[in-house]
């Protein structure tokens, strides 16, 4: 399972997220997507933790929490949708 963390400050770093989520258990991975054109953070991230129990506790505690001047949106990440592509027939 992976956790979606939305409404993040554009100043947040992987280390910042790791520190917050480490309070709930072992963080396996933090991924902060960036915009292809500008290289700027897109305002959300994904966090993977060692166990589902740790992730569920983090979600319960952090969803709606105020952090770095923003109200976090934290939930289970959904599978990526196949959006098709190319536009060719």
PyMOL commands that place a pseudoatom at each C-alpha (Angstrom):
pseudoatom trace, name=CA, resn=UNK, resi=1, chain=A, elem=C, hetatm=0, pos=[0.000, 0.000, 0.000]
pseudoatom trace, name=CA, resn=UNK, resi=2, chain=A, elem=C, hetatm=0, pos=[1.047, 3.568, -0.549]
pseudoatom trace, name=CA, resn=UNK, resi=3, chain=A, elem=C, hetatm=0, pos=[-0.154, 6.796, 1.072]
pseudoatom trace, name=CA, resn=UNK, resi=4, chain=A, elem=C, hetatm=0, pos=[-1.179, 9.858, -0.941]
pseudoatom trace, name=CA, resn=UNK, resi=5, chain=A, elem=C, hetatm=0, pos=[-0.292, 13.139, 0.787]
pseudoatom trace, name=CA, resn=UNK, resi=6, chain=A, elem=C, hetatm=0, pos=[-1.912, 16.172, -0.821]
pseudoatom trace, name=CA, resn=UNK, resi=7, chain=A, elem=C, hetatm=0, pos=[-2.089, 19.939, -0.355]
pseudoatom trace, name=CA, resn=UNK, resi=8, chain=A, elem=C, hetatm=0, pos=[1.598, 20.094, 0.507]
pseudoatom trace, name=CA, resn=UNK, resi=9, chain=A, elem=C, hetatm=0, pos=[3.623, 23.266, 0.728]
pseudoatom trace, name=CA, resn=UNK, resi=10, chain=A, elem=C, hetatm=0, pos=[5.882, 23.687, -2.305]
pseudoatom trace, name=CA, resn=UNK, resi=11, chain=A, elem=C, hetatm=0, pos=[8.784, 24.031, 0.140]
pseudoatom trace, name=CA, resn=UNK, resi=12, chain=A, elem=C, hetatm=0, pos=[8.474, 20.493, 1.555]
pseudoatom trace, name=CA, resn=UNK, resi=13, chain=A, elem=C, hetatm=0, pos=[11.357, 18.038, 1.097]
pseudoatom trace, name=CA, resn=UNK, resi=14, chain=A, elem=C, hetatm=0, pos=[11.651, 14.257, 1.217]
pseudoatom trace, name=CA, resn=UNK, resi=15, chain=A, elem=C, hetatm=0, pos=[13.409, 14.644, 4.563]
pseudoatom trace, name=CA, resn=UNK, resi=16, chain=A, elem=C, hetatm=0, pos=[10.510, 16.692, 5.964]
pseudoatom trace, name=CA, resn=UNK, resi=17, chain=A, elem=C, hetatm=0, pos=[7.997, 14.010, 4.972]
pseudoatom trace, name=CA, resn=UNK, resi=18, chain=A, elem=C, hetatm=0, pos=[10.237, 11.220, 6.215]
pseudoatom trace, name=CA, resn=UNK, resi=19, chain=A, elem=C, hetatm=0, pos=[10.525, 12.912, 9.615]
pseudoatom trace, name=CA, resn=UNK, resi=20, chain=A, elem=C, hetatm=0, pos=[6.745, 13.316, 9.973]
pseudoatom trace, name=CA, resn=UNK, resi=21, chain=A, elem=C, hetatm=0, pos=[5.856, 9.778, 8.879]
pseudoatom trace, name=CA, resn=UNK, resi=22, chain=A, elem=C, hetatm=0, pos=[8.707, 8.175, 10.845]
pseudoatom trace, name=CA, resn=UNK, resi=23, chain=A, elem=C, hetatm=0, pos=[6.705, 9.009, 13.979]
pseudoatom trace, name=CA, resn=UNK, resi=24, chain=A, elem=C, hetatm=0, pos=[4.278, 6.272, 12.853]
pseudoatom trace, name=CA, resn=UNK, resi=25, chain=A, elem=C, hetatm=0, pos=[6.801, 3.601, 11.884]
pseudoatom trace, name=CA, resn=UNK, resi=26, chain=A, elem=C, hetatm=0, pos=[9.479, 2.741, 9.369]
pseudoatom trace, name=CA, resn=UNK, resi=27, chain=A, elem=C, hetatm=0, pos=[9.320, 4.738, 6.137]
pseudoatom trace, name=CA, resn=UNK, resi=28, chain=A, elem=C, hetatm=0, pos=[10.367, 2.673, 3.125]
pseudoatom trace, name=CA, resn=UNK, resi=29, chain=A, elem=C, hetatm=0, pos=[10.068, 5.319, 0.415]
pseudoatom trace, name=CA, resn=UNK, resi=30, chain=A, elem=C, hetatm=0, pos=[9.041, 8.932, -0.187]
pseudoatom trace, name=CA, resn=UNK, resi=31, chain=A, elem=C, hetatm=0, pos=[8.287, 10.120, -3.732]
pseudoatom trace, name=CA, resn=UNK, resi=32, chain=A, elem=C, hetatm=0, pos=[7.582, 13.771, -4.569]
pseudoatom trace, name=CA, resn=UNK, resi=33, chain=A, elem=C, hetatm=0, pos=[6.486, 14.151, -8.210]
pseudoatom trace, name=CA, resn=UNK, resi=34, chain=A, elem=C, hetatm=0, pos=[7.692, 17.225, -10.057]
pseudoatom trace, name=CA, resn=UNK, resi=35, chain=A, elem=C, hetatm=0, pos=[6.364, 19.054, -13.087]
pseudoatom trace, name=CA, resn=UNK, resi=36, chain=A, elem=C, hetatm=0, pos=[8.121, 17.972, -16.289]
pseudoatom trace, name=CA, resn=UNK, resi=37, chain=A, elem=C, hetatm=0, pos=[8.341, 21.481, -17.681]
pseudoatom trace, name=CA, resn=UNK, resi=38, chain=A, elem=C, hetatm=0, pos=[9.293, 23.559, -14.653]
pseudoatom trace, name=CA, resn=UNK, resi=39, chain=A, elem=C, hetatm=0, pos=[10.821, 20.924, -12.371]
pseudoatom trace, name=CA, resn=UNK, resi=40, chain=A, elem=C, hetatm=0, pos=[8.722, 22.381, -9.562]
pseudoatom trace, name=CA, resn=UNK, resi=41, chain=A, elem=C, hetatm=0, pos=[6.994, 20.179, -7.022]
pseudoatom trace, name=CA, resn=UNK, resi=42, chain=A, elem=C, hetatm=0, pos=[3.348, 19.473, -7.868]
pseudoatom trace, name=CA, resn=UNK, resi=43, chain=A, elem=C, hetatm=0, pos=[1.968, 19.809, -4.307]
pseudoatom trace, name=CA, resn=UNK, resi=44, chain=A, elem=C, hetatm=0, pos=[1.546, 16.144, -3.447]
pseudoatom trace, name=CA, resn=UNK, resi=45, chain=A, elem=C, hetatm=0, pos=[3.643, 13.109, -2.584]
pseudoatom trace, name=CA, resn=UNK, resi=46, chain=A, elem=C, hetatm=0, pos=[3.500, 9.381, -1.966]
pseudoatom trace, name=CA, resn=UNK, resi=47, chain=A, elem=C, hetatm=0, pos=[4.836, 7.651, 1.139]
pseudoatom trace, name=CA, resn=UNK, resi=48, chain=A, elem=C, hetatm=0, pos=[5.318, 3.922, 1.600]
pseudoatom trace, name=CA, resn=UNK, resi=49, chain=A, elem=C, hetatm=0, pos=[5.743, 2.449, 5.068]
pseudoatom trace, name=CA, resn=UNK, resi=50, chain=A, elem=C, hetatm=0, pos=[6.798, -0.956, 6.309]
pseudoatom trace, name=CA, resn=UNK, resi=51, chain=A, elem=C, hetatm=0, pos=[3.353, -2.173, 7.388]
pseudoatom trace, name=CA, resn=UNK, resi=52, chain=A, elem=C, hetatm=0, pos=[-0.299, -1.510, 6.615]
pseudoatom trace, name=CA, resn=UNK, resi=53, chain=A, elem=C, hetatm=0, pos=[-0.939, -0.857, 10.318]
pseudoatom trace, name=CA, resn=UNK, resi=54, chain=A, elem=C, hetatm=0, pos=[1.667, 1.942, 10.366]
pseudoatom trace, name=CA, resn=UNK, resi=55, chain=A, elem=C, hetatm=0, pos=[0.183, 3.469, 7.233]
pseudoatom trace, name=CA, resn=UNK, resi=56, chain=A, elem=C, hetatm=0, pos=[-3.368, 3.316, 8.574]
pseudoatom trace, name=CA, resn=UNK, resi=57, chain=A, elem=C, hetatm=0, pos=[-2.326, 5.024, 11.821]
pseudoatom trace, name=CA, resn=UNK, resi=58, chain=A, elem=C, hetatm=0, pos=[-0.505, 7.781, 9.908]
pseudoatom trace, name=CA, resn=UNK, resi=59, chain=A, elem=C, hetatm=0, pos=[-3.541, 8.330, 7.662]
pseudoatom trace, name=CA, resn=UNK, resi=60, chain=A, elem=C, hetatm=0, pos=[-5.910, 8.505, 10.644]
pseudoatom trace, name=CA, resn=UNK, resi=61, chain=A, elem=C, hetatm=0, pos=[-3.731, 11.002, 12.502]
pseudoatom trace, name=CA, resn=UNK, resi=62, chain=A, elem=C, hetatm=0, pos=[-2.517, 13.206, 9.645]
pseudoatom trace, name=CA, resn=UNK, resi=63, chain=A, elem=C, hetatm=0, pos=[-5.569, 13.587, 7.380]
pseudoatom trace, name=CA, resn=UNK, resi=64, chain=A, elem=C, hetatm=0, pos=[-6.828, 17.115, 7.994]
pseudoatom trace, name=CA, resn=UNK, resi=65, chain=A, elem=C, hetatm=0, pos=[-3.822, 18.061, 10.122]
pseudoatom trace, name=CA, resn=UNK, resi=66, chain=A, elem=C, hetatm=0, pos=[-2.252, 21.498, 9.778]
pseudoatom trace, name=CA, resn=UNK, resi=67, chain=A, elem=C, hetatm=0, pos=[1.387, 21.333, 8.627]
pseudoatom trace, name=CA, resn=UNK, resi=68, chain=A, elem=C, hetatm=0, pos=[3.635, 24.019, 7.138]
pseudoatom trace, name=CA, resn=UNK, resi=69, chain=A, elem=C, hetatm=0, pos=[0.641, 26.351, 6.854]
pseudoatom trace, name=CA, resn=UNK, resi=70, chain=A, elem=C, hetatm=0, pos=[-1.494, 23.841, 4.922]
pseudoatom trace, name=CA, resn=UNK, resi=71, chain=A, elem=C, hetatm=0, pos=[-4.295, 21.424, 5.798]
pseudoatom trace, name=CA, resn=UNK, resi=72, chain=A, elem=C, hetatm=0, pos=[-3.081, 17.998, 4.675]
pseudoatom trace, name=CA, resn=UNK, resi=73, chain=A, elem=C, hetatm=0, pos=[-5.140, 15.543, 2.652]
pseudoatom trace, name=CA, resn=UNK, resi=74, chain=A, elem=C, hetatm=0, pos=[-3.859, 12.062, 3.524]
pseudoatom trace, name=CA, resn=UNK, resi=75, chain=A, elem=C, hetatm=0, pos=[-5.383, 8.811, 2.276]
pseudoatom trace, name=CA, resn=UNK, resi=76, chain=A, elem=C, hetatm=0, pos=[-4.617, 5.475, 0.650]
pseudoatom trace, name=CA, resn=UNK, resi=77, chain=A, elem=C, hetatm=0, pos=[-3.198, 6.015, -2.798]
pseudoatom trace, name=CA, resn=UNK, resi=78, chain=A, elem=C, hetatm=0, pos=[-5.325, 4.714, -5.641]
pseudoatom trace, name=CA, resn=UNK, resi=79, chain=A, elem=C, hetatm=0, pos=[-3.938, 2.667, -8.487]
pseudoatom trace, name=CA, resn=UNK, resi=80, chain=A, elem=C, hetatm=0, pos=[-2.803, 4.783, -11.387]
pseudoatom trace, name=CA, resn=UNK, resi=81, chain=A, elem=C, hetatm=0, pos=[-5.428, 4.964, -14.118]
pseudoatom trace, name=CA, resn=UNK, resi=82, chain=A, elem=C, hetatm=0, pos=[-4.536, 4.122, -17.698]
pseudoatom trace, name=CA, resn=UNK, resi=83, chain=A, elem=C, hetatm=0, pos=[-5.261, 7.425, -19.394]
pseudoatom trace, name=CA, resn=UNK, resi=84, chain=A, elem=C, hetatm=0, pos=[-4.506, 6.161, -22.859]
pseudoatom trace, name=CA, resn=UNK, resi=85, chain=A, elem=C, hetatm=0, pos=[-2.356, 8.391, -24.911]
pseudoatom trace, name=CA, resn=UNK, resi=86, chain=A, elem=C, hetatm=0, pos=[-1.065, 9.493, -28.222]
pseudoatom trace, name=CA, resn=UNK, resi=87, chain=A, elem=C, hetatm=0, pos=[-4.438, 10.431, -29.666]
pseudoatom trace, name=CA, resn=UNK, resi=88, chain=A, elem=C, hetatm=0, pos=[-3.781, 8.278, -32.714]
pseudoatom trace, name=CA, resn=UNK, resi=89, chain=A, elem=C, hetatm=0, pos=[-6.208, 5.790, -34.167]
for i in range(1, 89): cmd.bond("trace and resi %d" % i, "trace and resi %d" % (i + 1))
show_as sticks, trace
zoom trace
